[in-house]
């Protein structure tokens, strides 16, 4: 199987299970409605694990542009493959979003809240604030990529690694996911958001593109930082690269912090479990 096809399929599986659990606990008249945050966190964890089991042998199952970029930044992945991987991941996530909509189509009709419908496809913040939301996605993704490299450095019983990765995702969701819904994956947010924009969902409202850049760039910065931090402190190399990138990140965050407008409510529903 082509590595690009594998990334498409893997990311599609991720969204079928991940977007599916969000739909299951939020959409009207679903028998799982009201399942809550713990169900969502473990649903996403198992979604990642199943995707890795499915395509890990073919492409490494990055299924996340932040992982691909982070690994490439520390020499763990070929830069020449990065554009194709990222494009495949976004496309696969978009297909996954379409499949989730088809599966829950009748429940979308029964649901009146446009924010809940959007939450099935993409994230939004509990408290809209560009700096805080970017920082939340940055931290969550840094923990993810650093955690993946740490897991990869250990030996487990054959076939156990994907499940451990799934528990890492669940842990991030349970502990860090509340502020933004923890996209920690640009493809997971952007691909389904595009699907939301294109699909004829009744009463869907807008796709909240004003926020969409945060779950793309926050995770990309966080993924590179997490990989560089791991290399610098665990492998004791690449301190200069980490220092330079940390400086760039601080400048970006300072710009966000000091250009933040007074609080203006965005399209956000803090009660939605996404």
Backbone as CSV, one residue per row, in Angstrom:
resi,resn,N_x,N_y,N_z,CA_x,CA_y,CA_z,C_x,C_y,C_z
1,UNK,0.846,-1.201,0.000,0.000,0.000,0.000,0.881,1.251,0.000
2,UNK,0.519,2.237,-0.804,1.215,3.513,-0.831,1.130,4.183,0.539
3,UNK,2.208,4.865,0.936,2.189,5.547,2.225,1.115,6.634,2.259
4,UNK,0.854,7.244,1.111,-0.149,8.308,1.069,-1.562,7.746,1.197
5,UNK,-1.810,6.627,0.535,-3.111,5.962,0.693,-3.293,5.524,2.138
6,UNK,-2.216,5.034,2.743,-2.284,4.601,4.140,-2.643,5.771,5.051
7,UNK,-2.051,6.941,4.812,-2.370,8.110,5.634,-3.810,8.581,5.418
8,UNK,-4.291,8.485,4.187,-5.693,8.831,3.916,-6.610,7.902,4.709
9,UNK,-6.365,6.594,4.604,-7.219,5.619,5.277,-7.098,5.747,6.791
10,UNK,-5.879,5.909,7.279,-5.675,6.021,8.720,-6.380,7.233,9.310
11,UNK,-6.267,8.370,8.645,-6.903,9.583,9.162,-8.416,9.501,9.008
12,UNK,-8.877,8.846,7.965,-10.310,8.613,7.804,-10.850,7.778,8.967
13,UNK,-10.133,6.721,9.329,-10.542,5.881,10.464,-10.559,6.710,11.751
14,UNK,-9.534,7.535,11.928,-9.461,8.410,13.103,-10.741,9.243,13.244
15,UNK,-11.183,9.849,12.161,-12.354,10.728,12.222,-13.650,9.936,12.323
16,UNK,-13.725,8.781,11.687,-14.937,7.971,11.807,-15.207,7.636,13.267
17,UNK,-14.177,7.209,13.982,-14.358,6.876,15.397,-14.384,8.127,16.284
18,UNK,-13.488,9.080,16.000,-13.404,10.278,16.833,-14.579,11.214,16.639
19,UNK,-14.841,11.593,15.391,-16.016,12.409,15.116,-17.287,11.664,15.457
20,UNK,-17.237,10.351,15.292,-18.401,9.527,15.609,-18.766,9.582,17.076
21,UNK,-17.767,9.536,17.970,-18.091,9.573,19.394,-18.642,10.944,19.794
22,UNK,-18.158,12.010,19.151,-18.698,13.341,19.436,-20.158,13.422,19.000
23,UNK,-20.449,12.899,17.807,-21.829,12.876,17.341,-22.700,12.036,18.261
24,UNK,-22.171,10.914,18.687,-22.926,9.960,19.502,-23.401,10.565,20.818
25,UNK,-22.536,11.361,21.461,-22.888,11.872,22.780,-23.560,13.245,22.738
26,UNK,-23.587,13.879,21.557,-24.121,15.229,21.475,-25.396,15.383,20.655
27,UNK,-25.550,14.616,19.598,-26.698,14.830,18.709,-27.994,14.322,19.334
28,UNK,-29.065,15.003,18.995,-30.374,14.676,19.550,-30.832,13.275,19.146
29,UNK,-31.452,12.608,20.109,-32.070,11.294,19.951,-31.074,10.168,19.685
30,UNK,-29.777,10.461,19.850,-28.799,9.376,19.864,-28.935,8.637,21.188
31,UNK,-28.854,7.328,21.163,-28.973,6.564,22.402,-27.791,6.779,23.346
32,UNK,-26.715,7.378,22.823,-25.553,7.667,23.664,-25.528,9.121,24.106
33,UNK,-26.552,9.886,23.777,-26.559,11.312,24.105,-26.359,11.525,25.605
34,UNK,-25.477,12.478,25.925,-25.193,12.768,27.329,-24.083,11.909,27.910
35,UNK,-23.397,11.135,27.055,-22.337,10.249,27.536,-21.214,10.975,28.247
36,UNK,-20.933,12.216,27.836,-19.996,13.049,28.577,-18.550,12.998,28.116
37,UNK,-17.748,13.788,28.823,-16.363,14.032,28.427,-15.502,12.773,28.483
38,UNK,-15.686,11.947,29.487,-14.857,10.745,29.606,-15.075,9.819,28.413
39,UNK,-16.308,9.679,27.990,-16.605,8.857,26.817,-15.912,9.431,25.591
40,UNK,-15.972,10.752,25.421,-15.338,11.393,24.271,-13.821,11.188,24.305
41,UNK,-13.219,11.381,25.474,-11.760,11.250,25.585,-11.294,9.843,25.242
42,UNK,-11.985,8.848,25.754,-11.591,7.475,25.443,-11.965,7.101,24.012
43,UNK,-13.055,7.685,23.503,-13.411,7.445,22.107,-12.319,7.905,21.159
44,UNK,-11.786,9.104,21.418,-10.687,9.598,20.587,-9.421,8.769,20.791
45,UNK,-9.174,8.334,22.022,-8.002,7.498,22.267,-8.066,6.196,21.491
46,UNK,-9.215,5.544,21.532,-9.374,4.299,20.781,-9.353,4.570,19.275
47,UNK,-9.841,5.731,18.856,-9.822,6.092,17.436,-8.390,6.116,16.918
48,UNK,-7.508,6.744,17.679,-6.099,6.796,17.277,-5.495,5.397,17.282
49,UNK,-5.768,4.628,18.318,-5.197,3.282,18.410,-5.617,2.427,17.222
50,UNK,-6.903,2.463,16.866,-7.384,1.646,15.743,-6.768,2.098,14.425
51,UNK,-6.603,3.409,14.261,-5.988,3.914,13.033,-4.534,3.454,12.925
52,UNK,-3.825,3.486,14.052,-2.426,3.054,14.047,-2.327,1.557,13.774
53,UNK,-3.202,0.770,14.378,-3.215,-0.670,14.092,-3.449,-0.923,12.603
54,UNK,-4.323,-0.113,11.995,-4.700,-0.353,10.604,-3.588,-0.044,9.620
55,UNK,-2.906,1.091,9.787,-1.974,1.524,8.736,-0.550,1.753,9.226
56,UNK,-0.279,1.503,10.499,1.063,1.742,11.017,2.148,1.008,10.263
57,UNK,1.848,-0.201,9.813,2.857,-1.000,9.106,3.206,-0.435,7.740
58,UNK,2.338,0.418,7.202,2.550,0.946,5.850,3.185,2.340,5.849
59,UNK,2.726,3.220,6.724,3.177,4.614,6.675,3.715,5.123,8.007
60,UNK,3.647,4.298,9.049,3.979,4.777,10.376,2.807,5.410,11.075
61,UNK,1.701,5.565,10.354,0.443,6.100,10.916,0.659,7.405,11.659
62,UNK,1.203,8.391,10.949,1.305,9.718,11.557,-0.093,10.291,11.809
63,UNK,-0.957,10.190,10.820,-2.360,10.653,10.824,-2.515,12.032,11.462
64,UNK,-1.478,12.849,11.388,-1.473,14.145,12.063,-0.319,14.976,11.506
65,UNK,-0.600,16.106,10.853,0.481,16.939,10.316,1.464,17.423,11.374
66,UNK,1.003,17.619,12.612,1.907,18.065,13.669,2.933,16.991,14.001
67,UNK,2.532,15.737,13.928,3.463,14.622,14.139,4.442,14.554,12.981
68,UNK,3.937,14.648,11.763,4.792,14.588,10.578,5.830,15.706,10.597
69,UNK,5.383,16.927,10.849,6.302,18.065,10.864,7.268,17.971,12.042
70,UNK,6.770,17.557,13.201,7.630,17.425,14.372,8.723,16.397,14.153
71,UNK,8.357,15.238,13.625,9.351,14.197,13.368,10.382,14.661,12.335
72,UNK,9.912,15.344,11.273,10.829,15.824,10.242,11.799,16.851,10.806
73,UNK,11.332,17.665,11.738,12.173,18.743,12.293,13.361,18.214,13.091
74,UNK,13.280,16.972,13.547,14.389,16.398,14.321,15.056,15.232,13.584
75,UNK,14.805,15.149,12.287,15.469,14.136,11.476,14.893,12.746,11.565
76,UNK,13.693,12.620,12.136,13.061,11.314,12.258,12.177,10.977,11.062
77,UNK,12.092,11.908,10.091,11.222,11.694,8.931,11.758,12.497,7.765
78,UNK,11.584,11.963,6.555,12.093,12.572,5.329,11.256,13.804,4.957
79,UNK,11.912,14.962,4.857,11.204,16.195,4.509,10.495,16.093,3.159
80,UNK,11.027,15.300,2.243,10.427,15.189,0.911,9.024,14.585,0.955
81,UNK,8.743,13.813,2.004,7.436,13.174,2.126,6.417,14.029,2.876
82,UNK,6.881,15.109,3.485,5.996,15.896,4.352,4.780,16.465,3.625
83,UNK,4.942,17.143,2.466,3.747,17.714,1.807,2.703,16.660,1.449
84,UNK,3.137,15.530,0.930,2.200,14.468,0.554,1.491,13.874,1.751
85,UNK,2.225,13.704,2.834,1.618,13.181,4.065,0.532,14.133,4.576
86,UNK,0.868,15.415,4.635,-0.086,16.378,5.177,-1.333,16.473,4.304
87,UNK,-1.146,16.522,2.990,-2.294,16.579,2.086,-3.167,15.331,2.240
88,UNK,-2.536,14.179,2.376,-3.277,12.925,2.547,-4.058,12.924,3.856
89,UNK,-3.456,13.432,4.897,-4.120,13.460,6.199,-5.347,14.362,6.190
90,UNK,-5.223,15.535,5.592,-6.367,16.452,5.526,-7.491,15.848,4.679
91,UNK,-7.120,15.237,3.564,-8.122,14.627,2.686,-8.821,13.466,3.390
92,UNK,-8.049,12.619,4.056,-8.638,11.495,4.775,-9.579,11.950,5.871
93,UNK,-9.192,13.029,6.566,-10.058,13.560,7.626,-11.355,14.109,7.047
94,UNK,-11.277,14.733,5.888,-12.483,15.254,5.244,-13.428,14.105,4.870
95,UNK,-12.872,13.033,4.320,-13.695,11.864,3.981,-14.325,11.295,5.246
96,UNK,-13.543,11.195,6.316,-14.082,10.696,7.578,-15.248,11.523,8.067
97,UNK,-15.135,12.849,7.952,-16.213,13.730,8.364,-17.478,13.503,7.561
98,UNK,-17.313,13.270,6.275,-18.477,13.006,5.414,-19.154,11.696,5.816
99,UNK,-18.359,10.692,6.134,-18.920,9.393,6.541,-19.676,9.522,7.861
100,UNK,-19.113,10.284,8.803,-19.806,10.495,10.078,-21.146,11.179,9.844
101,UNK,-21.161,12.176,8.968,-22.428,12.859,8.668,-23.446,11.884,8.086
102,UNK,-23.013,11.043,7.150,-23.932,10.080,6.538,-24.497,9.125,7.588
103,UNK,-23.664,8.718,8.513,-24.096,7.770,9.544,-25.123,8.392,10.487
104,UNK,-24.939,9.661,10.831,-25.800,10.330,11.805,-26.761,11.329,11.148
105,UNK,-27.002,11.170,9.871,-27.773,12.168,9.124,-29.121,12.476,9.776
106,UNK,-29.865,11.462,10.184,-31.180,11.691,10.789,-31.058,12.459,12.103
107,UNK,-29.964,12.254,12.828,-29.778,12.926,14.111,-29.351,14.387,13.921
108,UNK,-28.661,14.658,12.818,-28.377,16.055,12.485,-29.682,16.810,12.224
109,UNK,-30.629,16.154,11.575,-31.921,16.797,11.311,-32.666,17.106,12.600
110,UNK,-32.522,16.240,13.584,-33.234,16.416,14.849,-32.568,17.436,15.771
111,UNK,-31.315,17.768,15.484,-30.556,18.679,16.335,-30.694,20.114,15.824
112,UNK,-31.109,21.014,16.694,-31.330,22.402,16.296,-30.103,23.282,16.511
113,UNK,-29.269,22.962,17.468,-28.130,23.796,17.830,-27.018,23.682,16.781
114,UNK,-26.735,24.792,16.084,-25.703,24.787,15.042,-24.321,24.527,15.619
115,UNK,-24.090,24.977,16.853,-22.791,24.749,17.488,-22.527,23.285,17.739
116,UNK,-23.564,22.543,18.125,-23.405,21.104,18.337,-23.101,20.408,17.017
117,UNK,-23.756,20.840,15.953,-23.495,20.235,14.642,-22.051,20.474,14.215
118,UNK,-21.564,21.685,14.407,-20.181,21.989,14.042,-19.195,21.198,14.896
119,UNK,-19.539,20.989,16.173,-18.632,20.296,17.090,-18.353,18.862,16.659
120,UNK,-19.255,18.257,15.915,-19.022,16.907,15.400,-17.840,16.911,14.442
121,UNK,-17.636,18.029,13.766,-16.606,18.115,12.738,-15.313,18.760,13.238
122,UNK,-15.416,19.758,14.084,-14.225,20.521,14.441,-14.347,21.083,15.855
123,UNK,-13.261,21.666,16.328,-13.211,22.159,17.703,-13.565,23.640,17.774
124,UNK,-13.899,24.085,18.972,-13.976,25.505,19.261,-13.681,25.693,20.742
125,UNK,-13.295,26.902,21.149,-12.853,27.103,22.533,-14.006,27.292,23.500
126,UNK,-13.803,26.883,24.726,-14.780,27.150,25.777,-14.813,28.633,26.108
127,UNK,-13.621,29.260,26.156,-13.498,30.701,26.365,-12.656,31.259,25.217
128,UNK,-13.251,31.969,24.275,-12.502,32.461,23.124,-11.431,33.476,23.520
129,UNK,-10.187,33.154,23.229,-9.054,34.026,23.500,-7.902,33.495,22.656
130,UNK,-7.462,34.284,21.685,-6.480,33.776,20.720,-5.213,33.282,21.395
131,UNK,-4.685,34.054,22.320,-3.449,33.661,22.992,-3.643,32.378,23.795
132,UNK,-4.657,32.352,24.643,-4.891,31.189,25.501,-5.233,29.952,24.687
133,UNK,-6.025,30.122,23.641,-6.416,28.983,22.821,-5.227,28.419,22.051
134,UNK,-4.388,29.310,21.506,-3.169,28.881,20.821,-2.255,28.145,21.798
135,UNK,-2.098,28.709,22.993,-1.223,28.097,23.997,-1.728,26.713,24.395
136,UNK,-3.031,26.579,24.550,-3.612,25.284,24.916,-3.309,24.228,23.852
137,UNK,-3.509,24.581,22.589,-3.222,23.640,21.504,-1.726,23.358,21.410
138,UNK,-0.913,24.373,21.656,0.546,24.215,21.633,0.993,23.210,22.700
139,UNK,0.525,23.412,23.923,0.937,22.531,25.024,0.458,21.101,24.783
140,UNK,-0.798,20.949,24.436,-1.342,19.611,24.218,-0.590,18.845,23.149
141,UNK,-0.234,19.532,22.055,0.458,18.850,20.955,1.920,18.594,21.284
142,UNK,2.543,19.501,22.038,3.919,19.251,22.487,3.972,18.001,23.356
143,UNK,3.001,17.868,24.241,2.928,16.664,25.076,2.707,15.426,24.209
144,UNK,1.863,15.564,23.195,1.589,14.436,22.297,2.851,13.972,21.581
145,UNK,3.532,14.881,20.913,4.689,14.489,20.105,5.854,14.042,20.991
146,UNK,6.084,14.755,22.082,7.110,14.290,23.018,6.767,12.928,23.589
147,UNK,5.489,12.720,23.865,5.044,11.426,24.371,5.217,10.311,23.361
148,UNK,4.924,10.598,22.098,5.099,9.586,21.049,6.555,9.167,20.925
149,UNK,7.458,10.137,20.962,8.880,9.809,20.876,9.337,9.030,22.109
150,UNK,8.785,9.361,23.257,9.122,8.626,24.481,8.612,7.191,24.422
151,UNK,7.384,7.026,23.939,6.816,5.678,23.800,7.652,4.857,22.826
152,UNK,8.067,5.500,21.733,8.854,4.790,20.722,10.204,4.346,21.219
153,UNK,10.704,4.985,22.284,12.016,4.617,22.832,11.935,3.419,23.758
154,UNK,10.727,2.961,24.059,10.543,1.823,24.964,10.155,0.570,24.193
155,UNK,10.432,-0.580,24.774,10.056,-1.848,24.167,8.821,-2.404,24.873
156,UNK,7.796,-2.697,24.070,6.569,-3.277,24.602,6.334,-4.629,23.941
157,UNK,5.430,-5.396,24.515,5.005,-6.631,23.867,4.524,-6.304,22.462
158,UNK,4.863,-7.128,21.496,4.528,-6.860,20.105,3.035,-6.557,19.947
159,UNK,2.755,-5.449,19.254,1.378,-5.071,18.993,0.751,-4.187,20.053
160,UNK,1.498,-3.885,21.121,0.928,-3.095,22.209,1.096,-1.594,22.010
161,UNK,2.068,-1.178,21.210,2.363,0.245,21.041,1.151,1.099,20.658
162,UNK,0.353,0.691,19.673,-0.790,1.532,19.309,-1.763,1.760,20.458
163,UNK,-1.930,0.758,21.291,-2.841,0.920,22.426,-2.282,1.909,23.435
164,UNK,-0.968,1.877,23.647,-0.330,2.840,24.546,-0.488,4.256,23.999
165,UNK,-0.335,4.402,22.692,-0.543,5.707,22.055,-1.986,6.173,22.268
166,UNK,-2.938,5.256,22.146,-4.329,5.601,22.390,-4.564,6.106,23.807
167,UNK,-3.906,5.484,24.767,-4.039,5.948,26.152,-3.398,7.328,26.336
168,UNK,-2.331,7.614,25.583,-1.741,8.952,25.626,-2.751,9.992,25.152
169,UNK,-3.454,9.703,24.057,-4.476,10.625,23.546,-5.584,10.813,24.571
170,UNK,-6.029,9.712,25.177,-7.080,9.808,26.196,-6.610,10.648,27.379
171,UNK,-5.351,10.472,27.784,-4.813,11.234,28.908,-4.783,12.729,28.601
172,UNK,-4.386,13.078,27.380,-4.371,14.491,26.982,-5.782,15.060,27.017
173,UNK,-6.739,14.308,26.508,-8.122,14.772,26.519,-8.667,14.949,27.917
174,UNK,-8.406,13.976,28.777,-8.920,14.027,30.148,-8.292,15.157,30.955
175,UNK,-7.021,15.431,30.727,-6.291,16.385,31.557,-6.164,17.779,30.958
176,UNK,-6.095,17.885,29.629,-5.799,19.162,28.991,-6.844,19.610,27.974
177,UNK,-7.855,18.791,27.733,-8.735,19.041,26.602,-9.814,20.084,26.776
178,UNK,-10.133,20.460,28.009,-11.275,21.325,28.253,-11.258,22.700,27.615
179,UNK,-10.135,23.407,27.587,-10.152,24.775,27.049,-10.529,24.883,25.575
180,UNK,-10.061,23.954,24.738,-10.304,24.088,23.285,-10.925,22.858,22.636
181,UNK,-11.121,21.790,23.389,-11.579,20.556,22.751,-10.437,19.743,22.178
182,UNK,-9.220,20.157,22.459,-7.956,19.469,22.088,-7.936,18.887,20.685
183,UNK,-7.841,19.792,19.699,-7.633,19.315,18.328,-6.313,18.536,18.257
184,UNK,-5.220,19.162,18.741,-3.854,18.617,18.731,-3.502,17.919,17.417
185,UNK,-4.171,18.333,16.350,-4.013,17.689,15.053,-4.672,18.584,14.005
186,UNK,-3.881,19.299,13.179,-4.479,20.189,12.183,-5.438,19.483,11.223
187,UNK,-5.103,18.260,10.806,-5.965,17.543,9.865,-7.284,17.163,10.512
188,UNK,-7.245,16.758,11.788,-8.449,16.367,12.504,-9.458,17.512,12.549
189,UNK,-8.977,18.757,12.569,-9.871,19.905,12.626,-10.188,20.460,11.239
190,UNK,-9.175,20.638,10.421,-9.364,21.304,9.131,-10.147,20.451,8.137
191,UNK,-9.796,19.161,8.013,-10.486,18.314,7.046,-11.985,18.237,7.294
192,UNK,-12.414,17.873,8.508,-13.849,17.839,8.787,-14.507,19.220,8.720
193,UNK,-13.772,20.291,9.040,-14.355,21.629,8.936,-14.678,21.954,7.479
194,UNK,-13.811,21.525,6.573,-14.093,21.690,5.149,-15.337,20.880,4.765
195,UNK,-15.420,19.657,5.298,-16.602,18.826,5.038,-17.864,19.514,5.552
196,UNK,-17.791,20.106,6.743,-18.934,20.834,7.306,-19.353,21.967,6.383
197,UNK,-18.382,22.673,5.818,-18.675,23.776,4.915,-19.380,23.295,3.646
198,UNK,-18.977,22.127,3.145,-19.482,21.637,1.856,-20.785,20.851,1.962
199,UNK,-21.005,20.180,3.080,-22.162,19.295,3.199,-23.477,20.073,3.370
200,UNK,-24.566,19.542,2.832,-25.878,20.210,2.959,-26.549,19.887,4.290
201,UNK,-25.927,20.278,5.393,-26.443,19.973,6.726,-27.523,20.995,7.083
202,UNK,-28.722,20.563,7.387,-29.798,21.508,7.700,-29.471,22.354,8.928
203,UNK,-29.618,23.675,8.805,-29.424,24.566,9.936,-28.033,24.537,10.526
204,UNK,-27.025,24.333,9.707,-25.683,24.121,10.241,-24.981,25.395,10.685
205,UNK,-25.375,26.546,10.206,-24.659,27.762,10.542,-23.326,27.832,9.822
206,UNK,-22.479,28.779,10.241,-21.174,28.913,9.583,-20.182,27.903,10.160
207,UNK,-19.011,27.821,9.521,-17.990,26.847,9.920,-16.933,27.448,10.836
208,UNK,-17.158,28.673,11.302,-16.276,29.358,12.258,-14.829,29.417,11.760
209,UNK,-14.661,29.922,10.539,-13.315,30.021,9.970,-12.451,31.037,10.697
210,UNK,-13.070,31.957,11.426,-12.278,32.934,12.178,-11.402,32.258,13.224
211,UNK,-11.850,31.123,13.726,-11.082,30.380,14.734,-10.201,29.307,14.111
212,UNK,-10.487,28.909,12.884,-9.917,27.687,12.307,-8.393,27.665,12.260
213,UNK,-7.738,28.825,12.209,-6.271,28.827,12.104,-5.605,28.381,13.407
214,UNK,-6.283,28.554,14.535,-5.664,28.210,15.821,-5.431,26.702,15.952
215,UNK,-6.428,25.833,15.666,-6.154,24.390,15.744,-5.306,23.865,14.587
216,UNK,-4.854,24.748,13.709,-3.876,24.356,12.691,-2.471,24.757,13.160
217,UNK,-2.271,26.034,13.440,-0.926,26.517,13.749,-0.498,26.234,15.184
218,UNK,-1.439,26.234,16.135,-1.082,25.875,17.504,-0.462,24.481,17.567
219,UNK,-1.123,23.465,16.993,-0.529,22.127,16.984,0.766,22.021,16.173
220,UNK,0.871,22.747,15.062,2.108,22.663,14.278,3.297,23.187,15.086
221,UNK,3.126,24.330,15.743,4.188,24.851,16.591,4.460,23.899,17.757
222,UNK,3.397,23.408,18.380,3.560,22.508,19.512,4.232,21.207,19.138
223,UNK,3.908,20.681,17.968,4.511,19.425,17.528,6.008,19.551,17.318
224,UNK,6.429,20.640,16.682,7.861,20.860,16.465,8.570,21.073,17.803
225,UNK,7.954,21.860,18.690,8.569,22.098,19.993,8.700,20.798,20.789
226,UNK,7.657,19.988,20.790,7.703,18.734,21.529,8.804,17.815,21.040
227,UNK,8.961,17.751,19.710,10.010,16.899,19.140,11.401,17.434,19.486
228,UNK,11.569,18.759,19.371,12.874,19.356,19.672,13.205,19.268,21.161
229,UNK,12.199,19.426,22.007,12.414,19.295,23.448,12.869,17.880,23.789
230,UNK,12.222,16.898,23.179,12.607,15.504,23.430,14.053,15.266,23.002
231,UNK,14.399,15.749,21.806,15.756,15.513,21.311,16.789,16.204,22.206
232,UNK,16.475,17.426,22.654,17.437,18.191,23.445,17.650,17.596,24.833
233,UNK,16.567,17.219,25.504,16.688,16.814,26.907,16.778,15.301,27.118
234,UNK,16.240,14.531,26.193,16.299,13.079,26.341,17.490,12.489,25.587
235,UNK,17.812,13.070,24.423,18.936,12.572,23.633,20.164,13.459,23.770
236,UNK,19.994,14.615,24.431,21.076,15.563,24.699,21.773,16.028,23.427
237,UNK,20.958,16.444,22.462,21.474,17.032,21.234,20.435,18.002,20.684
238,UNK,20.888,18.938,19.872,19.961,19.871,19.255,19.482,20.993,20.161
239,UNK,20.269,21.379,21.168,19.869,22.463,22.073,19.743,23.798,21.335
240,UNK,20.628,24.037,20.381,20.596,25.311,19.646,19.307,25.441,18.848
241,UNK,18.938,24.369,18.168,17.700,24.392,17.386,16.495,24.635,18.283
242,UNK,16.494,23.995,19.459,15.394,24.199,20.402,15.349,25.644,20.875
243,UNK,16.497,26.217,21.158,16.555,27.600,21.637,16.032,28.566,20.583
244,UNK,16.433,28.357,19.343,15.983,29.231,18.255,14.476,29.107,18.059
245,UNK,13.994,27.885,18.034,12.561,27.692,17.814,11.750,28.220,18.994
246,UNK,12.276,28.061,20.191,11.597,28.609,21.370,11.488,30.125,21.262
247,UNK,12.548,30.764,20.785,12.509,32.216,20.596,11.451,32.634,19.597
248,UNK,11.377,31.918,18.486,10.357,32.218,17.467,8.958,32.044,18.053
249,UNK,8.780,30.980,18.807,7.471,30.706,19.401,7.072,31.790,20.400
250,UNK,8.027,32.240,21.180,7.750,33.306,22.153,7.316,34.583,21.443
251,UNK,7.976,34.897,20.334,7.596,36.090,19.566,6.174,35.960,19.047
252,UNK,5.842,34.789,18.492,4.485,34.566,17.969,3.455,34.714,19.080
253,UNK,3.741,34.109,20.224,2.784,34.181,21.333,2.680,35.596,21.898
254,UNK,3.794,36.334,21.888,3.747,37.721,22.357,2.869,38.569,21.446
255,UNK,2.992,38.340,20.154,2.141,39.068,19.210,0.669,38.758,19.478
256,UNK,0.355,37.490,19.690,-1.024,37.108,19.986,-1.498,37.733,21.295
257,UNK,-0.618,37.730,22.291,-1.004,38.244,23.604,-1.276,39.740,23.581
258,UNK,-0.421,40.485,22.905,-0.523,41.936,22.972,-1.360,42.551,21.849
259,UNK,-1.844,41.702,20.941,-2.781,42.201,19.932,-4.185,41.662,20.171
260,UNK,-4.362,40.999,21.301,-5.670,40.448,21.629,-6.680,41.570,21.814
261,UNK,-7.813,41.434,21.134,-8.871,42.426,21.260,-9.651,42.169,22.550
262,UNK,-10.380,43.174,23.033,-11.258,42.925,24.172,-12.177,41.756,23.883
263,UNK,-12.553,41.042,24.924,-13.341,39.830,24.767,-14.569,40.063,23.900
264,UNK,-14.636,39.269,22.830,-15.792,39.295,21.947,-16.258,37.862,21.770
265,UNK,-17.460,37.529,22.205,-17.938,36.150,22.076,-17.883,35.683,20.637
266,UNK,-17.295,34.510,20.434,-17.256,33.898,19.121,-18.301,32.792,19.082
267,UNK,-18.376,32.145,17.933,-19.270,30.996,17.785,-18.735,29.881,18.677
268,UNK,-19.243,29.772,19.890,-18.688,28.816,20.836,-19.773,28.291,21.749
269,UNK,-19.686,27.021,22.071,-20.645,26.399,22.981,-19.879,25.566,23.986
270,UNK,-19.614,26.108,25.177,-18.791,25.372,26.151,-19.415,24.094,26.651
271,UNK,-20.701,23.869,26.399,-21.356,22.659,26.859,-21.161,21.482,25.905
272,UNK,-20.642,21.774,24.718,-20.459,20.727,23.715,-19.213,19.930,24.028
273,UNK,-19.334,18.605,23.984,-18.205,17.718,24.253,-17.549,17.351,22.919
274,UNK,-16.459,18.039,22.553,-15.808,17.721,21.277,-14.324,17.484,21.441
